[in-house]
Amino acid sequence: MDFKIKVIPRSRKTEFAGVIDDGTVKIKVAAVPEDGKANKELCSFLASHHRVPQANVSVISGATSQRKIVRVME
């Protein structure tokens, strides 16, 4: 399953922050956007939410952008 995500880095805590009109899910992450730390935290957060191993979650588009497409394989 692929999700359109908008990541908001350097937040107080990692959490869902709502949905934009086009269906994009906003997620706040506590990590900084350096060396893939925010992407790693995003994948970890989504893996725990969907109850799948972290290896089953990957950023397939937008690795260096706030807007990403993330794939979750169940």
N, C-alpha and C positions, 0 to 999 in steps of 0.2 A: 504494500500500500504506500503510495507517495503522498506527501503532505507539502503544501506551500507554507513556509514559515518565515516570519520576520523576527529576527533576534535582536533583543535590546540588551547589550552587554553592560557590565559594571553596575548591575542592579544590586539592591540590598540582599535579595535572595532569589533563588531560581524558582520560577512559578509561571503558570499560564497567565496571560494578561489580556485575553479577549480574542475577538475575531474581527478582522477588517471586512468591509462590505464585499470584497471580491472572494471571500472564503479563506484568505490567508490567516493563519493562526499566529498571534503574537505571543512570544515567550521571552520572559526576562531571565537572564542568566547572570549569576554573580561573578563569573570569570571575566577576565580581561581578554580583548580580542588580539592576543599575541601568541604566536607559535601554535595556533590551533587549539588553545585552551578553551575558548568559548564553544567551539565546535564539539570538542570532547565532552564538555559538561552538558551541552544540548543533547548529544547522543545518549549519554548516561541517563539524563532526566527522562527522555522519551522511552528508553528501554525499561526503566523501572515503572513508568506509567502504563506501558503496554504489556508488562510482565514477560519480556523476552530478553535473551542474552544481549549484552551490549554489542556483540559482534554482528547481530542482526539489524543494527541501525547504522545507516551511513548517509553522509551528505553527498548527493549525486550531482548537485549543481549549486553554484554560488558559494564556494568554500571561503572566499575572501569578501563576501558581500553580506549585508544585513538580511537580504532576501535570499532564501535558500529553498531547494527542494530536497526533502529528506525522505529516504526510503526505509520503511519498517517491514521486515520480513517476519512473518509469524510461523 
